[in-house]
Amino acid sequence: MSTRAYTWDQLRRSSLARQFPPVRGRGVAAVSDLMSRIGPLQTQTARSAFLGIAARLPGVTPATLTEAYERHVLVRGSSIRGTVHTSTAEHHVALERATRVGQRAMWARTLRLEKTTLEEVWDGIEEFATPAWREVDELAAHLRSWLEQRGEQPTDQLGQPLGRYLAFGHGGLIRRPVAGGWDGQTRPAYRWVGAALADAGHEDTARLAALRASTHEEAMAAVVLLHLRSHGPASRHDVAWWAGVGLREVDAALARLEHRLSVRSGPDGRDYWDVADGVRRPVGDVGVRLLPEFDALMCGYDPRARERFITPEQHAILWNQKNGLVLPPLLHHGRIAGWWRAEGSGRSRRFLVTTFPGVAAPAAADLERAVASAAAVMQWEIADVTLERG
């Protein structure tokens, strides 16, 4: 271990370089390259993937992102922390293994199985969602019927939102809109990721099958490496929060990977781990960007240790702990400097950008470029842009 501790600024610069890598082009291949570097984007709000990618790849078109989804270059499904994420197919398969670990207790507590195992339940869901895309009610009815046929007694919770979530929240499924575009909150349908990729002729199907068949230890090590390459340097608490698994799982993976990693103390007294090779040179600023709710600059880290990009006081303003909602962040001078909103309905939107108290406002020209990028990928017309201090 190095005797020199990281500063928050050093951690910020390293993470910023990984989350905003230089990528050539603006086509589907560029989108794939970007996402393979930055890792999954939390997208329970469908537009978050469009805004998050456009913030990192200004000029990418909604048609390109739609094509990436349709070709399964990008996939969307419930994975780490039981939350909807958009990622590459390879990353989704790796994250599904972490999801089985992190969500296992909740599944077991809800189903109270006596004659079957969770693995059998998950296999049954995947089998049902193999031949065709299934809607939520179909999946929920299947789960109840499957349990009853095997002598289990489905609890009343299976008729409630949690029960419906169990039907489609299995990490082995990916989702697509039944109607409407990928950028909207339309009704989804679900399918087992292996079947969807095979039908699409995905070039990495064999490799993904091998990844899915890896041992538990290999799978958890892959998840930890994914986090460090996308967000590092990071503490064990950062990795555990992001992956939705316990510290014991993270510690075992770090021990397995120790020969491939470096470790230094951090500004909060925790140890910070990092990959030892293939790391971009740290950067201090990437310009003004409008980020989506739950962006990776926040969700990649333990909520109590996000000071590389935002102070605790600013975090309290941005993230409402009572209802769990987050204001879309404004990135300026390499830090989260405030938030923004696109007000209105239909195509016409009024952009209201607010900086934290005491934070310098971005230059008008820089802000206009960031607004234009967000508006273009969402196909919004800019009615007005207002900048104010919080």
N, C-alpha and C positions, 0 to 999 in steps of 0.2 A: 504494500500500500504506500502511495506517495504521502510524504509528510506535509505537503502543502494542500490545504483544504480549498475546495472550489468556493468561489463567490457566487452569489445569485446571478451576477452579470455574466460570469463565465458559463454558467448553466444555460442562461437565456440564449447566449450567442450560439452555443452548440446546438441546442434544440431548434432554434430559428433556422439554422442552415439545413437541418434535415426536413423540416416541415415546409420549406420553400426552396426546393432544389431547382437548379437550372435544367429545364427540359426543352428539347428542341421540338418544333412543330406544334400543331394544335389539333391533330387528328386523333383517331381512336388509339393508335399506337402510343402517342404522347400521353393520353389519358391513362393508359395501362402502365406506362413507365412511371408517371407521377404517383399513381396509387400504390404501386409496388414499393415505392420509396417511403411514402408518408404513412402507410398503414390505413386501417379502417377509419371511416368517418361516421360519427353517430348521426343517424338520419331517421329518427322517429317522425320528424317533420320532413316530408319528401323533398322539399326545396333545398334542404340543408346540403345535400350532395352537390346540387347544381351550384349553389353559392360558394361552398367550400372549395370545390375544384376550380371555379372561375377566379376565386381570390388568389389561387396559387398558379393558375394558368390563364391569365387575362387574355381574352379574345376567343376562348373556346366557345363553340356554339351549342345551343340546346339540341340541335340535330345530331351533333357528334356524340353528346352524352347519351341521348336516346339510343343511338346505334350501339354504343358501348354496352348499354344494358341489354338491348335486344340480342346481341351476339354473346352475352354472358361474359364479356370481358370484365364488366362490373356485375356484381350480384348484390342483392339486398335481402337481408334476413335477420331474424332475432339471434343474436350471438352473445358476446360477453356482457355480463351483468343483466342478461335477459332483455337487452335493449336492441332496437333495430339499428343495424349498421350497414353501410355500403363499403364493399371491399373488392379486391381481386378474388377470383375463385380460389386460388391457392391459399390466400389469407383466411377466407371464410372456412375452408376445410380445417385449417389449423385452429381457428378460434372456436369451432364447434366442439373440439375436444375440451377446451377450457370451459365452455358453457356447460358441458355435462358434469364437470367437477363443481363449478360454482353454483349451479342451479339444482344440484342433486337433492340437497336437504329440503328445498321448497317442494319439489315434486314428491318426495317421499312423505313429507308431512301432509300434503294435500290428498294423495291417492290412498295412503295407508294400505299398501298392498300386502296380501297374505299368501297368495298362491302363485304369483308371478313376480318378475323382477322389472326394475326400471329399464334395463337393457331390452327386455322383451317388449315392453310398452313402446319404447322408441323405435325398435325395429318394425313394430306393427304400424306405427304412424308412417314411417318411410315406405313400407310396402303399399299402403293405401294411397300414398301420394306419388307413387312411381308411374303408373300408366297415364295419368292425366293431372292437370292442374286442378286443385280442389279449393273451394271457397271455405270460409271459416265455419259456417254452419254444417257443412259436410264433414269437416274434420272433427268438430265437436260431437256430432252424432256418431261418427265412427269410433271415437275414443270411448264413449259410453257403452256402445254395443260391444266393442272388443273386450272391455273389462267384464261386462256381464256374461259373455260367452265363456269366459275363463273362471267363472265362479267368484269374481270380485264384486264387492258392493260399492258402486260409485257413490261418493258422498254428495250431499246436496250442493256442494260448492261447484260441481261440474256443470250445474245449470246457470251459474253466475259468471260474471266477467272473468274471474280467475280460472274457472273451468274452461272457458272459451280460449283463454290465453294459453293454457296447457296444450290445447289441441293444435294451435299454430305456432306456439313459442318454442317448439323443439328446434335446436340449432341446426339439425340436419336438413331443414327446409329452407328454400329461398322463395321470394315472393315476386309477383309482377302485377301491374294494374289490370283489372278486368276491362275497364273502360277509361278513357282519358289518358293523359300523359304521365310520364315518370316523374314529373316535377310537381304533381298535385296529390292531394290526399284522397285518392279515389279508392273504390272497393278493390281489395287485393285477392289474388288466388295464390295457392302455395303448391310447391312440388319438391320432391326429394332432389337435392342438389346433384347427386350422381346421375339420375335419369335425365334431368334438364341439360346437363353438360354433355352427356352422351348423345342425346338427340340433336343437339346443336353442333355436333362434330368438334367439340372443344379439343384443341390440340394437346392439352395437358391432362386429358382424362386418365391415362395410365399412371402418370406421376401423382395425380391427386388421389387415386385409389391407393397407391402405396403409402402416401402420407396419412391417409385415413386409417390404414392398417398398422401404423407404427405403434410402438409400445406407449404406455402411459408416460413413462419417463422421457421418452423421445419427444412426445407430443408437447409436454409441458416445457421442455427445453426450447422447442421451436417457438412457442408462444412468448417466452421470455426474450429470446433473441429478436423476435419481431418488434417487441416493445422498445428494446434498447436501440435497435437500428433506426426506428422511426422517431423516438422521443428522448433518447439518452443524452447525457448521463441521467440515471434515475435510481432512486432508492428502492429497496424491497417493498416499501409501503406504496410507492408510486405504481410499481408493477402489479402488486396485489389489487389495488383499487381499480386500476384500468382493466385488468383481466377478470375481475370479479371472483378471485379465488383467495384462499387463505394464505397467510404468510408462510406456513409450513411448506406448502406446495412450491412457493416461490423460492424459499431457501434451498429446498432440495434441488431445484433446477439450477440455481446459481452455483451450487456446489458441483453439479455435474458439468457446468460450463466454465468453471473457474480458470482453466488453462487458456480459455479463449477471451477472457475478459480482463479489464483493468478495474481498480477500485480506489477511490479517494474519499476522504471525509468531505462533508458538505457544510454549508453555512449554518445549518440547523443541528449539526452534530451527528447526522445520519451518514451512513456510508452510501456512496453513489457509484453504481456500476456502469460500465460502458463496454461496447465492443472494441476490440483492440486493432481492428483493421477496417479499411474502407470508409473511414469517417471524413466527411467534408470539413474543410477549414471553417471555423466559426465565422459568423457574419453578425454585424451590429444592427443593420437596418435593411428592410426589403421594400420600403415605401409604404404608402397608405393603402390599406386593404379593408374591405367590409366583409367580416367573417359571419358565418351562420351561428345560430344558437348551438350550444354544446360543441363548439369547435374543439379540435384536438389540442389547441394551445392551452385549453383549460382541462379538458377531460382526459388528457394523457397523464395527469398527475393527481396524487392524493390531495383532496380539497384543502387539507391543512398545510400543504407545502407547495403552493402555486406562486410563490413570490418571485419566481424567475420572470413571470410576465405580468403580475398584478399584485398590488399590495392587499393585505387582509381587509382594509377599509374599503378599497375599491371593489374587491370581490363581494363584499356584503351588499354593495349597491347593485352589482350586476346579477348576482344569483340570489333569488328570493327563496330563503330556506323554508318558508311556510308552505309555499305551493310548488316548489321545485322548478319554477320557471327561470329561464335565463334570458337576459337581453342580448341581442346579437352584438358581438364585440366590434369595436373599432381598433384596428392595429395601426399604430403610428410611432415612428422612431423605434421600431422593434419591440414595443410593449403594447399591452392592451390599454388604450388611452381613453376609452369611453364606450359608447354604444350608438346604435342607429335603428331607425324604423323606416319602413316604406308604407306610408299611410295611403288609404284609398282602396277602391275596389276596381275590378276589371283591369284594363291595361294601364290606365293613368295612375301614377303614384307620386306622392309628395315625400321626399326624403328628408327626414329630420335626424341630424347627426349631433350628438351631445358628447362633450368631453368631460372627464372627471374634474372636480375642482382643483385648481392649481396646475393643470396640465395644459401645455401649449397646444393651440389649435393647429391643424394641418393647413398648409397653403391651399388656396382656392383651386389652383390648377391640379394639384395632387389629389384633392378630394373629388374633383370632377371626374378624373380618370377612374377612380375607384367606384364611384357611383355608376358611371357609364358601363363598367364591366359587369356589375351586379345586375343592372337593368337589362343589359343585352342578353345575358344567359337566362333571365326569367321572362324575357320578351315583354318588359314593361316600358311604358313611355314616361319619361321624366317630366313631371309637371312643375316641380320646384325643388330646390335644395336649400335647406336652412341649417345653419351651424350655430349652436349655442353652447354655453357652459352649464354644467350641472350645478 
